[in-house]
Amino acid sequence: MTLDELELTFSNLRHAWRGDWSGLPKVVQACVNQLGLRAGRMTARFKAIDLCLQTLSHLMEQEGSQLATTRQEPPYHNRLHTADTLVALTTLLLRSRTLDASRSYRQPELEWLGLLAMLGHDFRHPGQINRFPQQIESATVSHLRPVMTQCGVSAPDQQYVAELILFTDPLQAPALHRKWRASSFDLRQLECMAILLEEADILASCLPESGPALGESLKQEWQKAEFAAARTVATPAGRQVFLRSALFSSPASLDLAIPQKVAQQTLNSTAKVKNTVSNQIK
């Protein structure tokens, strides 16, 4: 999948979200099918992870729908955001496979687990912000463990998923990207898979069609949380700060030219900031 195709998928998700939402289970199924994860031998381990993907996606869809009826579903950390991250991670995994085509190994279990961590990374997100590092991510893991246990996901696989989710705290990103920029990127390393999840988590927000609206959604969420940054996050200056802080260093994101796309957005935001200041002076 190319970056243009991913942007079209994001657009289609938004169209569905506004009128005919098909639900997280179908998004998960589409990602699993696109990755061809059910094409090989389905061991007991894979069946447990697959069952957990199905169980968790149905549970998240049910709970999100119920919250939406009373307008309690977070404006940003909602089912649409989860769908965005799933299709973004699928795109990054597919591109990673292409780049690693010459290698003799392939470990589909890591893709299964990455997809499960991505699905569950904001499970029961409270629409708040961390008051200390990994606060919400740790709570997410606590909510998720009983579901994984119920589905028969092994203890080592549960721990792998938990560690991936903890890495989705944005504060973890700078050190992780710095470390692996100078190393040989290898998805057999948990930290490299974590980088893909971090990139997938913010990718829709970094693109020109989906990003500004997501900024508005985050503004609404932060207003409810009485977070001061709500005043600036959706402004041109706020978007510029966000784009400058966005990190994309995996071989897959580089091959998709995502950093260039982000850089162009930064230039556009700079122009908007200058225009805003100029109009204020007038």
N, C-alpha and C positions, 0 to 999 in steps of 0.2 A: 504494500500500500504506500502510495506517495503522500507527501504532505498535503497536496491539493485534494487528494481523495479523503484524507483525514478531515480536512476542513469541511468538505461536503458532508461527511458523516456527522460532524458536529452540528451543521446546519439542519440536517434531517432530524437529529435528536431534538433540537429546539422546536422544530415544526410539530413533531409528535407531542412534545411536552405541553405545547399550547392547546392541543385539541384532541389527539388520539394516542395517548401514551400507551405503549405496548407492554411496559413493565420491565423491571430489572431481570427477571428470569429469562426473558427473550434476548436481552442484551448479552447476558452471560452465555447463553446457548450459542449466539452468533459468534462470540469471541472464541469459545471452545472449538466450534466448527471451523472457524477461519484458521486457527492454529493447528487443526487436525489432531487434537489431543486424544480423541476417542478412536482414531484410526489404528493405533497400535494395540498391543496386547494390554487389556485392562486387568492389571494385577489387583489384588485386594487393596494395596496401598492407593492406587489410582482411583479405584471405585469409592473409597472412603472420602478422598478429596473431592471427587465429582459429586458425591452425595452432599457433601458440606456446601459446595458451591450452589447446588440446587436448593437445599434447605435454607441457607442463609439468604439467598436472593429472594425467595418467596417471603421469608420473614421480614426482610427489610422493605419489600414492596408493600406488604400488609401494614406494617407499622407506619411507614411513610404516608400511605394513603389515608390512614386514620388521622394522623396529625394534620394532614392537609385540609381535612374537612373542617377543622377548627382554626385553620391558619397558624398552626403551631410548628409546622415543618420548617426547619431553618431555611432562610431565603437563599443561602449559598451552599451550605453543607447538606444538600438534599439528594434525592435519587438521581436527578439530572447530573449533578457533579460526579456521583459515583459512576454513572454511565459514561461520562466524558473520560474519566480516568481509565476505565476498563478498555475502551476502544483505543485510547492513546497508548496504553501499555501493550496491547496486542500489536499495534503498529510498530512499536519499538522492538518488540520481541521478533517479529517477522523480519525486520531489517537486520537485527542482530544475527539471525540465522543466515541471511544472505551474505553478510560480511564474514561469517565463520564457516562458509561452505567448504573451505579447503581443510578444515580440521576433521579429525577422525572420530571425534566424540559428539554425542548429543545426549542431553539429560532432560527428557521431557518432564520429569518429576519437578524440576526447578521451575519450569514454566507453569505447571499446575499450581504449585505453591505460591508463585508470584501473583498469579491471577486471583487466588483465594485471599492473599494479603491485600491486594488492591481493592477487591470487593468489600472487604471488612475494615478497611483502614479508617473509615469514619462512621462505623456502626454505632448507632445511637448517639451521634454527635450532639452535644447540648446547645450548639449555637453560641458558645462562649469562646473565650481565648484562654490560652495557658497562663496561669498565674505563676507557675514554675515549670522548668523543662519537662516535657513529655507527660504533663498532667493529663490531658485529654487522651493522648495515645495510650497511656497506661490503663485508663478507665475502659477504653475501647477493647484492649486485650482482655481485661477482666470480663467484659460482656461476651466476648467471642469464645473464650475457652470452653464454656459449657456446651455451646453449639458444636464445636469441633469434637469434643469428647463424645457427645451424643451420636455423632456421625461416624465415629470410629477412627478419627484422625490420630495417628500415633503421637506419643509425647515428643519425640524429636521433631516431627513435622510441625506440631503445634508451636514448639519453641522457635523454629525457623520463621514461621509466620509472625509470631509475636515480635521477634527482633526486627523484621522488615517493617512492621507497623510503627514501632518505636522510632525508627529512622525517618518516618514521614513528618516528624516535628521539624518545621523549617529551620530551627536553630542548628540542627544536625548537618544541614546541607553543605555549608562552606568548607568545613574541615574534610568532609568526605570527598567532595569534588577535588579539593587540592591534593589529597593523598593519591587519588587514582589518575589524575592528570599525568603524574610522573611515573606511573606504573603500567604494567601490562594489563589492560582491562580484560577480565575473565569472568563470565557469568556464573562460573562454578564457585566464585567467591561471593559470599552473602552480601558484602558491602557493594559489589558491582550491581547485583540485582536491586539493592536498595536505591542505588542511583537511578536506575530505570524507573522505579516507583516514584521517586521524588520528581523526576522530569515529567512523568505522566500526570502527576498530581496538579501541576501548574500549567501544563501545555495549553489547554483551552483558554486559559486566562491570558496567555501571551500572544494569541493570534488576533488579527485585526477584526474579524467578523464576530467572534464569540467573546473576546476579551472585555470590551467596554461594558457590555451588559452584565457580565459577571462581576465587574467592579461595582456596578450599581447594586447588585445582589449582596455583595459583601458589605457595602455601606449600610444597607438595611439591617443586615444581621448584626453588625457592630453597633448600630444605633440601639438595638434592643438590649445589647450587652453593656451599653453605656461606655463604650470604648472610644476614647478621644479621637483616634485615627479615623473614625467614621466620617469626620468632617472633611477629610482630604483624600481618602482612598480612591474616590471616583472622579476626582478632578484631573485635568491634564498633568499637573505637577505630581500628583499622587501616583498616577499611572506611570509616569516617567521614573519615579523612584522604584516602583515595583519592577519594571522592566529591566532597570539597571542591576537589580539584585537577583534577577532570575538566572539560574545556573543550568547550562546544558553542556555536558562534557563527554557523554558516552559516545562511542563510535557510531551507534545508530543515529543519535540526534545530530551528530556532525554530518553524517552521510545524507541525512534528510534536509540539511541546510537550515535547521531550526535556529541556530544562533544568528544567522544572517537575517532571518525573518524577524527575530526579536530586535536586532540592531536597527532595522528599518522602522519598526514601531517606535523605538526610542527616539529616532530622528523626527518622526511625525509628532510625537508628544512634545519634543523640544520646540517645534514650530508652533504648536498650539499654546504652549506656555508663553512664548514670546508674543503671540497675537493677543493673548489675554492681558498680559502686562501692558502692551501698547494701547489696547482699548481702555484700560483703566486710567492710563495717563491722560488720554484724550478727554 
